[in-house]
Every structure is written in C-alpha cells, then in structure tokens.
Amino acid sequence: MLELERVAKRYGDVVALDGATFKVEPARILGFLGPNGAGKTTAMRCIFGLTEPDAGSIEWDARPVTSGDRVRFGFMPEERGLYPKMRVREQLTYFARLSGANGRDAERAADLWLGRFGLAGRSRAKVEELSHGNQQRLQLAVTLVHDPVLLVLDEPFAGLDPLGIDALSLVLREVADRGVAVVFSSHQLDLVEDLCQDVAVIDRGKIVLAGDLGELRSRARSRRLDIMVDGAPWVPTKTRAASVAVDGGPCVVDRDVDLTPLLAEAQSAGRVDRFSFGLPSLSDLFRESVMR
C-alpha cells in the first residue's frame, strides 16, 4: 500500500501541497481529482522522488519509499517521456530492460503491450511518426511493460478516442484485479465514477475528500432530486432555498431540506410523474468538497 502522510511542498510563496494525506491500496483503483493547480502533479512527482517534499512522509508497505521500490513502480507523467527518434518496439524493449528484464522477456513484454494497445502494426515506426493518440498508447505501454506493483498515471485518458479509453479502462481493471495499486488523475469525472473504487480530492494543496466512493456517496450531506413533470425532466425556477443547487440537470439538495416548497412548485408546473431521491454523483461530491 502507498501512503502519503501530511506531505507539504512550497515553491516560494506558492503552497503546492499543504499536509496532503491519502492512501492507495493494492487491488484497488483510486481517482485523484482536483481543480487545475490543486497539487495533483506535485504529489505524484513527490512519490517518485522527482520533487522533494518539505515535510511529511511517503511510504510503501509501511516503510519509506526507496529507489528499489520505484524501479517496480510505473509512472506516466502528463508530459511525454518518450524518445521521438527511437522505433516503437525498440523503445518498449529498452524500458523493460531498464527495469531489470532480460532481453527475451523484454521483447515478449513489448510484443504483449503492443498488441494490447493496437500498436503491433506500428512497431517499426519512429515515435515522432505516431499520432497524438498512438503516442499516448505507447506512453501507457511503457508504463506497464515491466509489470509494476504500483501504477501512478497523470491524465492517462487525455487524447484517447473512445476505443482507446475502453482499452485502457479494461487494462486498469485487469492489473488491479492482479493486486496492483492504481492511482490516476483525471478531469473526466464520469469515467472516474465508473472505474474507481476510491477517490481523493485535493484543493489548494489539501485533501478535502478521500475514501471509498460508495461510502462517500452514501454519507454525503446532499442528495439528487429527480423530478419529472409532464414527462420531461424539471428543475425549480422559483424556489431558491440556500440548500438547493440547480446545474441544468437534477436538483442537488441537502439531505435534510424541506421538500414541500419544491413539490408545490413542481405541482404548479404540471403533472408530476416522478419526485424521487438518489445518491449524489461524483460530480456533486466534487463540487461540494471544493466549494466549501
């Protein structure tokens, strides 16, 4: 298990991390979320020793992370980390051998991941000849080629088409099922909600929400109110209680709010076909946690 405990990092007057604490467990996928500039990339760089934290601890299996541990980790930075003039298969083999694989095992692993990401037909192409999406696939293959025990991915779905997103989602589920701890950042909250068991939300360097996604949704102070009037989705226009937020979709209301005014307004608008509660979405939780 990877654990960050009260990790702090400052760049001059800018506080990048302010006591950030969260954990990534084996065989689970954690979505690492936050607004732009919230501290996600800095936290990831600290895990790999690319940035030295000012305070706090980062541990793997209840001890400080070592350089030997990091060889067994997989990291995909948001910026490209590939050699543009090197050929695709050669590059994968090279990175596998850097992590300790012998020549035959490195080639076997390279061919496996080329096939998984649909790059077998481009194995002899130079990286610079690949499209943006295929470069992203290759970057992901490099991250996985040495069979890591921990995966840390910074915006891995950026630039992927729907087929690429499906392929990567399947891969992440498979590696987690094998016991790998997986953490990735993303602004695609619907994708995170579908894929992740756990989330950690960071805002201005602080972790403001963390834990099992199902438990967080069930404990949230808000609920989604699904209202249908005359066969169409309906949102209030007159009722403006402080606990009601309307975002163009279902109402998000405090779990203890008096619904009588909302129901009365819906009834005055037409035939009420549905008036029901539902758990908040991840988007609702995200907005709630970063707007406190």
N, C-alpha and C positions, 0 to 999 in steps of 0.2 A: 504494500500500500504506500502511495505517495502522500505525504502530509506537509503542508505549509502552515507554520505556526507564527503568527504575529510578524509577518515579513514586512519590512519597511524599506523604502528606497526614495531618496530625494535627489533631484537634479537642480542644484541651486535653490531657487525659491519655489520650484515646482515639486509638489508631492506626488510621486507616481504610485507608490504603494504605502498604505497607512495602516499597518497592523493586519495585513491580509491573512486570513486563516481559512483553509478548506482542505479536504482530502479527496483522493481519487482511489477507489477501491478496486481490487482485482475482479475481473469478470463483469465489470460494470462500465457504462459509458456516461461521462459527465459532460454536460454542455456548459461552457464557460462564457458567460454573457455579460454585456455591459455596453454603455454608450461609447462612441469613439473617444479615445484618450482616457478611458477609465482606468487603465493599468493592466489590461489582459496580456499584451505582448511583453511588457516588462516582467510580469510574473513568470511567463514561460521562459524568458531568457535567463531569469534567476535559477530556474530548475536546472538548466544546462550549464551554469557557470559562465554564461556569456555576459551577464551583468552581476556584479557583486552586491548583495543586499546590505543595507546599513545596519539592519538589526533583524532578529528573528531566526528561525531555523527551517531547513528543508530536509526532510528525512524520507528514506526509502526503507521499508521493512524495519521501522523503529530505530534507525541509526542514520547519521549524516550521510547524504549522498556523496559517493566517491566517483573518481574518474572511471573506475572499473564498472560502476553501475551505469554511467552514462553511455558507455560503449554498447550496453544492452538495451538502451532506450532508443526510441525512434522519434525524431523531431522534424516537423515540416514547418519552416518559417513562412511568414506571409510573403517575404521577398524570395525570388528564385535563388536556389543554391546549386544550380547545375552548371556544367562546363559546356558552353554553347557549341564548341568545335568538336567535341567528342561524340562518337556514334552512340546510339541509344543503348544497345545491348552491352557495349563495352563499358558504358558508364555504370549500368546496373551491376555488372560483374565487379567493377572497380570498388564500388561502395560496399558490396558484400564482403570482399576480401579485406577492406579496411576494418571491418568488424570482426575479422578472425576466421572467415570461411576459407577452406582450401579451394583451389581452382575449380575442381569438378563440382563441388557443392555450390560455389558461387554461380557457375554457369547454369546449373539446374534451377537455382532460385531465381535467377534473372529470367529464364525462359518461362517459369511459372507465372511471375508477375506481369511479364509482357503479355502473356495470354489472358490473364485475368482482367487487364485494363485495355484490351483490344489494340495492343501496340505491336503484336508479333510481326505484322506486315511492314512495320517501320523500323525494325531492329537495326538496320544498317544505315538509317538516315542520321544526319547530324542533328543535335538538339535544336539548333537555330532554324532548322528547316521544318520543325513541327509547328502546328497551330498552337495558339494560346491554350486551348483546352487540352490538347495532347501533351503539351509541356507540363500542365498541371497533373495529368495522369502519371507521367513519368516521375514527377517530383514525389507523388504518393507512392509509387513503386519503390523508389529509392528509400523512402522512409520505412517500408515494410520488408525489404529484401533480406534483412539479417534476422528476421523472426524476433522482433523486440518483445520485451516483457512489459513495457510501458510505451504508449503512443501519445504524443503531445502534438496536436495539429492546430496551426493558426490559420483560420479561414480556409479549410480544405475544400469546401464546396464552391468557392468563388471561381467563376469562369467555366464551370462544368455545365454541359447540357443535361436535359432530363435523364438520358440514358447513363451518362457519367455519374449523376447523382445517385441513381438507383444502384449502379455497380459499386460505388464507394460505400453506400449505406449497407449493402449486403456484406461487403468485406469487413466493415467495422463490427457488425453484429457477429460475424464468424470469429474474428480474432478475440472479441470479448468473451464469446462462449468458450474459447480455449483457455480463458483465465487471464487474458491481458487486461491491464488497466488502461482505459482510453479517456482522454480529455481533448475536446476540441472547442474552439471559439467559432461563433457564427452569429450573423445578424438575421438569419432565416429561422425565426422562432417556431414556425410550423414544423420545419424539419427537425429541429431540436426536440420539440414536444413528441414527435413520432418516434425518434430514435433513442433518446436518452432516458435512463432511469433516474439520474441525479442531475441537479443543476447547481451552479454557483453564480450569483450575480454580483458584479463588482461595480461600484460607482465612486468616482473620485478617490480611488485607491483603497476603499474599504469594501469588504464583503458584506453586502446588505441582505442577502438571502442565500441560503445553502441547505441542501439536503435532498431526500428522496422526493421526486417530483410529485408522485401521487399523494404523499403525506402533506406536502406544502399546499397542494390544491385543496385538500380536504380541510386543512386548518386555516385557510385564508380568511381574512375578515370580509371579503367580498364574494358575491355570487353573481352569476349571469342570469338575467331575467329574459326569457324567451317569450315574446308576445306576438301573436298573430291576430290581426284584425281584418275581417272581410277577406280572408285567405291570403293575406300578404304580411310580411314582417312589418312590425310597427315599433316606433320609438316615441317617447313623450316629447311634446313641444311646449307644454305649459308648465308642467311640474318641474321645478328646478331645486329640489332639496339638495343640500350640500353633499349628501352621500350618493347622489346619482350622477353617473358619468355616461355620456352618450358619444360613441365614437363612430357613428354611421352604421353600426351593427347592433347586436343585442345590448340592452342596458347592463351596466355593471353597477350593482347596488351593494351597500353594506348589508351584511347578513342579518342585522337587527333592525333594518329600516322598516318603517310603517308603509306597507304597500297599498293601503287604502286609497290615497290620492292618485297613485299610478293606475290602479284598477278603475277608479272612477273616470279618469281621463280616457283610458282605453275604451270603456263602455260608451262614453260620449262620442267617440270617433266612429263607432260602428259595431258590428257583431264580433265579439271576442271569441276566436276559435281556439286560442291557446294562451295560457298565462302560467308559466312554469319556471322553476328554478333549475339551474345547472351549475356545476362547479366552474370556477373561473378558468380561463385558458392560460397558457404560459404567457401570452402577450399581456393579459390582465395582471398577472403576478409581476411581470417585469415593470410595467408602468407603475404599479402600486409601490414597488420597492425602491425605484429610483426617483419617485416624485415625493417622497416623504419629506 
